[in-house]
């Protein structure tokens, strides 16, 4: 069933209205400037970043000590990547100047031999490449490579690609399969997918081959990190890393990793890169493994919001169906990484089910991390919040009940920025004359000499008008989302394919047709192996998962139940970027006085108001829950 | 309303049948020998204790290094206390020999100046009394004092009392209110209540005065532990003790501590001792505080089982109504300490409500910690267990889903032994000619020249036959438990008093009468501020809280619901010491296949079988839940 599709580059896709355009406008106007200020330590009262100052020290432009996490460089790298995408879709002179400044700063911070990592170049150049397990050098190189690809795509300049080729060559001269080199691999994967992107834009096989090497060597015995610790003679990080070798996905060869384990972001970045490299080299066994682990994640370990990583301990996957709504970690970056893994699978296999997950993270578990003013962020994305409990119980120390200005470890905020600024290249894919419409957004796209314009308010409603100008005969394949039970298409199409797409054949000329995806609010239940959701229901409208908040429903929201036979009303034009809100009949069960009592709670009829999950916490402090009791 | 009652000593109470006798027999025949073997490191595959070996090293009878926690001595102290109670109620030569051995070992381990703590005498005698915050010297002295009191009560010998008087005098020569002494107090309270017990048996005011000093100095500014750390020059324990000063109840003067905070066992031992000392010295403000903090605990922070301490982080209290059934800590010792606090309040105020809590911990949250063969123990007592989830998620590392042979920190198992072996002195209290029957158990008691025999299967049923031989006119006050809505008494009594007792006046002579406490299974609901129990119900029969287990109901117990209108049937003679089991109609809701689905679960009628909570986990591995979904 492999049917590899091509990315349609951002320059050929224009998102020109609706929800995703609103988010991109927010990122361009507010988020990128705010994050630039944060990276320059100019946000009052925020946790410092020092990311740019570290580079300035390494570049010899400033003095002082390195500050922050060993991977602090990657915060700037992700911002730069986001800024470059922004230059493609919304060119801006002021932003270009910041980009130019950043690129030359990186160039100056690079050591003479090509090495690029400010922690080691400032603090301990003699210890370079001695702690691949936890010091994130390859991780930072990977993020700079992704920035380089974006910079090339935005500007056509090879400046950043050249910087990263020098960094790569230095790294590959020290670490690699050849005799005399360190036969290591990164404790935090990321570079694998970055190498494949470098390969895609440069065509230089060495990048792909290196990704293949990293994939092959990982988790083999004798275990490299044991040897590395022995050689290094010290253990920088605690011996008791949770989950042991699983934490770094080094417990077994990648080809055997059919169950997701350990640090969720590491796992999903790894799987994304492995998928790209395995597809390139046609490693069918690895592709089989990647499909298996994806099934494991999306059918057993994923929250309805697309959140993954059920425990803060090791920021990690746990066991199947362990989906604790309040206690979970659900790092923003993990949902982003799940999106990356999903869109790669979607391109490779052309199956709508992958885009279903991509859509789930895009509209729920990632965007939840950013406030609607673009200036506050969640690192952790729970599905149930009760500040009175969580702010007073250290089991929930990882959960913030309000979005934060910045983080000492600030991987998530710039990751959100780069993800939404590049979402254009996930809407559509192509394969020869065929265009696949994977996600619906008001937009225009060019492929294979043809043009398509898609007019829609999606995800506010499911009405989609499509206009094509076909220079030659072609096909358009329209994904029918998993949440959609009924749809109509004006014009003719084949029956829905097994892959979940409606295929429309078009002759040369101009065509318009309409797709109506019936979008009505619906109740969703969890597999009953998910104890945490027992007796509870979630409401979803199209791809949007909803929640109840104190702001609309008062406190003590666990007193609230949805009546099982109530209709769900749509309230148009809610506060969350115009998406509808939902209203449903319920009861409030109340029992006060003693702690335990032989009399049941009283029941008072109430109307429950629900808002999109991603928008929770934008209207003051309070409780929130996605899964709501059902009576 | 203060109406101080007297303890009736164990020698005047004989428990001669029923549930509590079964437990005492088990402890005498199995638990004390097993724990003696554990303390001597003779249990194969169990975590080592070294408690006795540490004393042997300190006594110069053996060599080697101290091993274990700084409070390892207290494990033997608690065992010795339990063994002495056993000698009162079930004299046994072999046990007497162990007791004699232990007492002489302690005597030999005592340093020449009276100091008694093997950690410091073996490892660092020069550092004695330099870390009152975390090194538990006073805690261990306190437990040895309690053992001394029990030894005196059992044997009439002053040997242990003398040892502990020397230990006390040494301690009081170093620490105390006088100029030139350390103005400190223990990081782990316990000695306060032990001092009051020493005072009670010896009549020596110095013990009570010292307890009063410790209560008075605690939490005053400047904070002693800050000074102590400064003086010591090192911080043995992490700087980031969770909850800061609250962890040790040193955040404010005790008189201001109207909300329970920090380490639950420390808090409740403290409050128990404070209550005794405050009552002795008639500190009305402190008594007021102790009543307030008791209300805080029992109306906002106590599980239905009598478990307290909602987080493993700091083994601590959290905020009001934060009662997470699976994640909680509920240390066995904390429930024991809540029992101690409750029975002291009951004696002081003569209110049945305190005995209601005492009964709750006695039949639920304490005895749950011990397997029915007396050889396995829980440290943590959750109300919901799912091994598949909890054994694979490090958030639950503190939760063991099966009882353990022993613990590196083994405070709980011998605490259980001493608690149940001394329960006889909690059944009855007296005040002049009046006998208060606080707990019902098949037993005989003598007070004030009178005798009472109580015949009952309680808590298996609520039928209680009482026979009195009164040498002179007297009163018998019978507690009507909080769970009992209807009762009948043969013979005449005043109306139920505000304090919750039925007062029966008896003339000289022989009397028999019967009290029938209507005992029927009932549904219990939580205050709806307890989110964790929302939509759930617990079943209780008399004082016994029930649970569902996989052993009777299969796995996936969160699929199970109790039907709200079903009768609850009693199944006599269950596996748990003959207590009844319960049966109720329910449904199993099931939804398999996808993780999330727009179709509701199917419902299949089932019979649910419930067993006493304390007996869970005695029939193999599996899931368990006290709070059950209700439909």
Interface residues (C-beta under 8 A of the other chain):
Chain A: X242 X243 X298 X299 X300 X302 X304 X310 X311 X312 X313 X314 X318 X319 X320 X321 X322 X324 X327 X386 X388 X389 X392 X393 X394 X395 X483 X485 X522 X523 X524 X525 X526 X527 X528 X529 X530 X531 X534 X535 X537 X538 X556 X558 X559 X561 X564 X589 X590 X591 X592 X593 X594 X595 X596 X597 X598 X599 X600 X601 X629
Chain B: X242 X243 X298 X299 X300 X302 X304 X310 X311 X312 X313 X314 X316 X318 X319 X320 X321 X322 X324 X327 X386 X388 X389 X392 X393 X394 X395 X483 X485 X522 X523 X524 X525 X526 X527 X528 X529 X530 X531 X534 X535 X538 X556 X558 X559 X561 X564 X589 X590 X591 X592 X593 X594 X595 X596 X597 X598 X599 X600 X601 X629
